[in-house]
Structure formats: C-alpha cells, structure tokens
Amino acid sequence: TRFRPAAARMVCGKHAKKFIRAFSSEASLKDVFSDKIPKWQKEIADIKSMYGDKVLGTCTVEQAYGGMRSVKSLVYETSLLDPVEGIRFRGYSIPECQKVLPKAPGGEEPLPEALLWLLMTGDVPTDSQVKNLIDDMNKRAVLPEWIEKTILNFPKDLHPMTQFSMGILACQKESQFAAAYQRGIKKSEYWTYCFEDMLTCIARLPRIAALIYRNVFKDGKITPMENKSDMSANFCKMLGFSDANFIELMRLYLTIHSDHEGGNVSAHTCHLVGSALSDPYLALSASMNGLAGPLHGLANQEVLRFIKQFKADMGSKQITPDSVKEQCWKVLNSGRVIPGYGHAVLRKTDPRFTCQAEFAKKHIKNDELVDLVSLMYEVAPQVLTEHGKTKNPWPNVDAHSGVLLVHYGLTEENFYTVMFGVGRALGVLPMLTISRALGFSLERPKSLTTEAIKKSMEIMYPHGHT
C-alpha cells in the first residue's frame, strides 16, 4: 500500500497489531485519530511542565482595543497562518496539499475529505482510507424528513446564511454528544461522541445548503438527495450543476476555505462556544453566524459586486493595464477602497488567490470578469502601494472566488457565504473534536474597562510613556 513503510512489515510482538493498523489502508479515521491522542496529550503535558510559567506573548493597549490582533493566546492545532507563506494545513502549504492529497478519479484538485483526514490526524491518507471515509460520510448524509420540511418552510426572503444556521441547529436534536453528556460520561470519552457529531454534521451540510439554494433561488424545484460520490460532486449535483470542471472547482473551493488558523471570527467562535461543552451543532451554528458578518464571510460577494461595478464604471473603455489603473485611482480618490486586497495577517499574495488564478488560467478562456480580476492583480498592488494607506496591497481569497462561480453559472451572490460555511466546517469541527480529545479548558480571558486600563497605565507610567 502507498503509505505503508517497510518498517511496518518488520514489527512483531504485542505492538505489531497497533502499528500495522495505523498504517493500513483500511484503518478508519476514528482509529487513526484515537491512536494519536496519547502522543499529543504527552507532548502538551511536557510543554506545560517545562514552559508553563513562561511568557508566550504580550498584549498592548492598542491590541486590546484593536480586536486582539496578533495577540498569541490561543492554541489551534490544525492550521497555521504565516504572514509571507500563507496558510499551512498541518504543515502543508496549499500547493503541497494539491500535490499529495488524494483526488477523485481523473481529478486534479484535492478531495475535501482527504483534507479532513489530514487536519484530524496530521497524516496524508491513502486513497482507500479516503474512499472509506467518503462511504461513511455518505451514509450519514441523509437528513431526517422533518428537517428537510423545516428548511423548505423557511421564508424565501430569509437570508440564506440565517437559514443555514437554523438548519444546522435543527440537526442538534440528534447530537450524540449532547445525549451522552446528559446520561453522564467520563471526560476521556467526550471526544468519541464529538467525533460522531462532527462527521454527521459535515456530511449533512451539502444537503442543507442545496435545499436552501433550490428553495430560495430555483422556485422550490428541489433536486433528489445525492450521496453516491464525494461530497463536492454530491453538492454540485444537488445544487443543479453537472459540469466536471465546476465539480473540480468545488473541491478546490471547499478545501481552501476550510481553515485559516484559530483567530478568525468563525474559527474562534466555534472554539469558544465548544469550550463550554456545547455540542458540535451548537458550536458550528454560532460559527456560521460569525461567518455571515460583512467583515468576514460576506466579503466574497462584496468583492464580486465591486468588480461588476468597476467594469460598468469603465463604460466602453477597452480593458487595458492603463485603463484599469486609471479606474483604480478613481475609486481610491473618491474615498472608497478596493475590496479583496489586504489581509489582517498576510503580507503577500494569498495562496488561496493564487490557486484559484491558476485554476482559471487552466480551465477558463475569454471571460471578461475573470480577465479583469487577472489584470487587476497586475495593476492594483502598485496603485495601492503608491496610495500608501494599505499595509498589504496584495489580493486575498475573496478577490477571485466570486468571478469563478459566476463563470460556471452560480450567480446568486447571497448564497456564496453558505458555500464558504460548508467548507469552513471542514476545519473548525475537526479542531473542536481535537479540543475535546486533549481536554482543552473553558475559554475565559480577562477583560478590563477603559477606566481600569487608564488607572493601570497611570500607575505604571506616572510621568507618561516616553
């Protein structure tokens, strides 16, 4: 088998079964994850024993008022964001994930289920492990009839993200974690029930999202349940799309929107709510409410609207580097911003933008909006640098995703954040399960009033800070 080292064939004695199971193509995600827990627990115990009283970072007054930006105070295992390299999933960059993670037959983009395995375990799964995981998730994917009816009875003018959050909450009735906790279970068993909820919740999200899409935007013409392929293909078919390239785009889209370390609103919300031992359904619903904010998940549709208006404002002008540059300056000089550029952490081009640009270059020709986004990438960073008011003049993930969806016919902008949410669950729910396995504590930072900060500073710096 592909990832089974020769050492596995040489092990004998009482450890042989466990070792071989860990590397076997038939080992389940739950088995592999279970085997990892003791090692991770020991590693954390050792770190706390050796460095427990050491300072990890500081928090300035400016950071306290500025959204705790860059304050190092949260442990989040599944991904790490580097200001220059961008996101790494368990140490793997996006290009590396595209290279090593299993793909659908004939496909080129990683399967989201493969990324889920990587985030949960830190291991690259084999093809057979991913296939077995897909089969498991497909069995969990069917929604109870009453939940489908509930979603289809939502008012059509209720925002899709509100419906998405409510649909997730409806599934909470079947939470294994909530039921087990009510019965009474050991703390060491929390993760097993959390794991079951995690997989079932993620498996059901494409159906929830597709019901919302078809009911709101397609006159209630609901497509049949699909659970015969991977989640991306199933999702696309239930949305009403069958184009093979669009399915590949969906695999890429869900993968790159899955996780972006733990400090962003949706990830932190899931972690915070889950730390109160709220089950995965409650935690994810709260997470999605955060994702729905204009400063978080709604940004992708705002960028698309900007691109469309940008093109309209250019009128009959030919789209060239000079004309795009001129229009960028008009936008900035009018006091507006160029959305899709800049990031709270990144200081280079977002690799999530880059992989979408490469997808477009490979699969899309002669699309005016896609071509405009590519040309803006050549022009806008220089304009923003000359303007001097942007710390990071490079594009982020939102700068490209909308025009790709429009190209394939998914034009309903209010639905884009729901798709983002389906992907984000692939990151935040595995981390929630890891938190329960490692016994992470209830999150409860200390807060201060402005008066308390003022008094503290006056005591520390009686003559003012110089």
Salt bridges, closest charged atoms under 4 A:
ASP31 OD1 - ARG21 NH1 3.90
ASP35 OD1 - ARG21 NH2 2.65
ASP46 OD2 - LYS42 NZ 2.87
ASP53 OD1 - LYS54 NZ 3.04
GLU85 OE1 - ARG88 NE 2.88
GLU96 OE1 - ARG88 NH1 3.18
GLU108 OE1 - LYS362 NZ 3.08
ASP123 OD2 - LYS36 NZ 2.96
ASP127 OD1 - ARG2 NH2 2.94
ASP135 OD2 - LYS131 NZ 3.18
ASP136 OD1 - ARG140 NE 2.93
GLU145 OE2 - LYS149 NZ 3.20
GLU148 OE2 - ARG207 NE 2.96
GLU174 OE1 - ARG204 NH1 3.14
GLU196 OE2 - LYS30 NZ 2.67
GLU196 OE1 - ARG140 NH2 2.79
ASP230 OD1 - ARG251 NH2 2.82
GLU248 OE2 - ARG251 NH1 2.71
GLU326 OE2 - LYS317 NZ 3.06
GLU326 OE2 - LYS330 NZ 3.82
ASP350 OD2 - ARG352 NH2 2.74
ASP367 OD2 - HIS407 ND1 2.74
GLU368 OE1 - LYS311 NZ 2.91
GLU412 OE2 - LYS218 NZ 3.38
GLU413 OE1 - ARG305 NE 2.59
GLU413 OE2 - LYS308 NZ 3.03
GLU443 OE2 - HIS268 NE2 2.62
GLU443 OE1 - HIS271 NE2 3.85
